[in-house]
């Protein structure tokens, strides 16, 4: 993966192109792999999820630190950090499922993974007690809570009428999520964590 790094200093923009980042015809000049909408900055690093893996880059210079490989499809819009762990969900390509990964934020080593039979459709929201996310395949959505240290599923809840859904928001162990129908009607749902 090649990144095009820019820094702003006193309203003057300087651009640094990382080694090997010469764009090929028809490609994005910033990268030779698709960077998804998943970016996180924490602990002096930028975590960028691309089709070839999860990249760890120095936040000040853009220098690659390490990479966690994912499947060949590797598409993700979900990337979160909490307590030294990066959580990401990767679509399984032709199937409707996803695989969730917990990765050490410094070493890039996998801590655990969990396969779901539905596509993860929201950002994962990690806390000390659970990692919350919603999933769905065009029918009712499901809100999940998994153990942040093991990946063990703690509970799930079907969101009635939830054709689409927001990322969950968690406050004092109550998970809030908005679920909507094709008709445009939406419902705010609050679930007490079990």
C-alpha positions as CSV (number, residue, x, y, z in Angstrom):
1,X,0.0,0.0,0.0
2,X,1.3,3.4,-0.9
3,X,0.1,6.6,0.9
4,X,0.3,10.2,-0.2
5,X,1.1,12.1,3.0
6,X,0.4,15.8,3.4
7,X,1.1,18.1,6.3
8,X,-0.1,21.6,6.9
9,X,2.2,24.2,8.5
10,X,1.2,27.8,8.9
11,X,-1.3,27.5,6.1
12,X,1.4,26.2,3.7
13,X,0.7,22.7,2.6
14,X,3.7,20.3,2.0
15,X,3.2,17.0,0.3
16,X,5.4,14.0,0.9
17,X,5.0,10.9,-1.3
18,X,6.0,7.7,0.4
19,X,8.4,5.3,-1.2
20,X,6.9,3.3,-4.0
21,X,3.8,5.5,-4.4
22,X,4.1,6.4,-8.0
23,X,0.6,6.1,-9.3
24,X,-0.2,3.7,-12.2
25,X,-2.5,4.8,-15.0
26,X,-6.1,4.8,-13.9
27,X,-5.3,4.5,-10.2
28,X,-5.8,6.8,-7.3
29,X,-2.6,8.8,-7.0
30,X,-2.7,8.4,-3.2
31,X,-2.7,4.6,-3.0
32,X,-2.5,1.4,-5.1
33,X,-5.2,-0.3,-3.0
34,X,-8.6,1.1,-2.1
35,X,-8.6,2.7,1.3
36,X,-12.1,2.2,2.7
37,X,-13.9,4.8,4.9
38,X,-12.2,3.3,7.9
39,X,-9.5,5.5,9.5
40,X,-8.6,5.8,13.2
41,X,-5.9,8.0,14.9
42,X,-4.7,6.9,18.3
43,X,-1.5,6.7,20.3
44,X,0.5,8.6,17.6
45,X,-0.5,6.2,14.9
46,X,-3.0,6.3,12.0
47,X,-4.8,3.0,11.3
48,X,-6.0,2.8,7.7
49,X,-8.0,-0.1,6.4
50,X,-7.4,-1.0,2.8
51,X,-8.2,-3.9,0.6
52,X,-4.8,-5.5,1.3
53,X,-4.9,-5.1,5.0
54,X,-4.9,-2.9,8.1
55,X,-2.0,-0.4,7.9
56,X,-0.3,1.1,10.9
57,X,1.3,4.5,10.0
58,X,3.2,7.0,12.1
59,X,0.8,10.0,12.5
60,X,3.5,12.6,12.1
61,X,5.4,11.3,9.1
62,X,3.2,8.7,7.5
63,X,6.0,6.1,7.8
64,X,4.5,2.6,7.7
65,X,5.0,0.7,11.0
66,X,3.3,-2.6,10.4
67,X,0.4,-4.2,8.6
68,X,-2.3,-6.7,9.6
69,X,-3.3,-8.8,6.6
70,X,-7.0,-9.5,5.9
71,X,-8.8,-11.5,3.2
72,X,-8.6,-10.7,-0.4
73,X,-11.8,-8.7,-0.4
74,X,-11.0,-6.9,2.9
75,X,-13.7,-4.3,2.5
76,X,-14.5,-2.5,5.8
77,X,-16.2,0.7,6.9
78,X,-15.8,-0.3,10.6
79,X,-12.6,0.5,12.5
80,X,-12.4,1.5,16.2
81,X,-9.8,1.6,18.9
82,X,-10.1,1.1,22.7
83,X,-7.6,0.4,25.4
84,X,-4.8,-0.6,23.0
85,X,-6.9,-2.8,20.7
86,X,-8.0,-2.1,17.2
87,X,-11.4,-3.6,16.2
88,X,-12.3,-4.0,12.6
89,X,-14.9,-5.9,10.6
90,X,-14.2,-7.3,7.1
91,X,-16.8,-8.4,4.6
92,X,-16.5,-11.9,3.3
93,X,-16.8,-10.9,-0.4
94,X,-19.4,-12.9,-2.2
95,X,-21.2,-14.0,1.0
96,X,-23.3,-11.9,3.3
97,X,-21.2,-12.4,6.5
98,X,-18.3,-10.6,8.1
99,X,-15.3,-11.4,10.2
100,X,-14.5,-9.2,13.1
101,X,-10.9,-8.9,14.3
102,X,-9.3,-7.6,17.5
103,X,-5.7,-6.5,16.8
104,X,-3.1,-5.3,19.2
105,X,-2.7,-1.5,18.4
106,X,1.1,-1.6,18.6
107,X,2.3,-5.0,17.4
108,X,-0.4,-5.7,14.8
109,X,-0.9,-9.2,16.2
110,X,-4.4,-10.7,16.1
111,X,-6.0,-11.1,19.6
112,X,-9.2,-12.8,18.3
113,X,-11.6,-13.1,15.4
114,X,-15.3,-13.8,15.2
115,X,-17.3,-14.8,12.1
116,X,-20.9,-13.4,11.8
117,X,-23.5,-14.7,9.3
118,X,-24.7,-11.1,8.6
119,X,-22.7,-8.2,7.2
120,X,-21.5,-5.7,9.8
121,X,-23.2,-2.5,8.8
122,X,-22.1,-0.1,11.5
123,X,-19.0,1.1,13.3
124,X,-18.0,-1.0,16.2
125,X,-18.4,0.7,19.5
126,X,-15.9,-0.7,22.1
127,X,-16.1,-0.2,25.8
128,X,-14.5,-2.0,28.8
129,X,-17.4,-4.4,29.0
130,X,-18.4,-5.1,25.4
131,X,-17.9,-4.3,21.8
132,X,-21.2,-3.3,20.2
133,X,-22.1,-3.3,16.5
134,X,-25.1,-3.9,14.3
135,X,-25.4,-6.2,11.3
136,X,-27.9,-7.1,8.7
137,X,-28.6,-8.5,5.2
138,X,-31.6,-6.5,4.1
139,X,-34.0,-7.9,6.7
140,X,-34.3,-7.1,10.3
141,X,-31.0,-5.8,11.8
142,X,-29.3,-7.4,14.8
143,X,-27.5,-5.5,17.5
144,X,-24.5,-7.5,19.0
145,X,-22.4,-7.3,22.1
146,X,-19.2,-9.3,22.3
147,X,-16.6,-9.6,25.0
148,X,-13.7,-7.2,24.2
149,X,-11.0,-9.6,25.4
150,X,-12.1,-12.9,23.9
151,X,-14.6,-12.1,21.1
152,X,-17.2,-14.4,22.7
153,X,-20.7,-13.3,21.8
154,X,-22.4,-11.9,25.0
155,X,-25.8,-11.2,23.5
156,X,-27.8,-10.3,20.4
157,X,-31.0,-8.4,19.9
158,X,-33.1,-8.3,16.7
159,X,-34.2,-4.8,15.8
160,X,-37.8,-5.1,14.7
161,X,-38.4,-3.4,11.4
162,X,-34.8,-2.6,11.0
163,X,-34.0,-2.6,7.3
164,X,-31.2,0.0,7.9
165,X,-29.6,1.0,11.2
166,X,-27.2,3.4,12.7
167,X,-24.1,2.7,14.6
168,X,-24.9,2.0,18.3
169,X,-24.3,4.7,20.9
170,X,-23.6,3.4,24.4
171,X,-24.1,5.4,27.6
172,X,-24.1,3.8,31.1
173,X,-24.5,0.3,29.7
174,X,-27.6,1.3,27.6
175,X,-27.2,0.8,23.9
176,X,-29.1,3.2,21.6
177,X,-29.6,2.4,17.9
178,X,-31.9,3.9,15.3
179,X,-33.5,1.4,12.9
180,X,-35.4,2.3,9.8
181,X,-37.7,0.7,7.3
182,X,-37.8,1.0,3.5
183,X,-40.9,3.2,3.9
184,X,-38.8,5.8,5.6
185,X,-40.2,5.3,9.1
186,X,-37.5,5.0,11.8
187,X,-37.4,4.0,15.4
188,X,-35.0,4.8,18.2
189,X,-34.4,1.7,20.2
190,X,-32.7,1.6,23.7
191,X,-31.5,-1.7,25.0
192,X,-30.1,-2.3,28.5
193,X,-26.9,-4.3,28.3
194,X,-27.3,-7.7,30.0
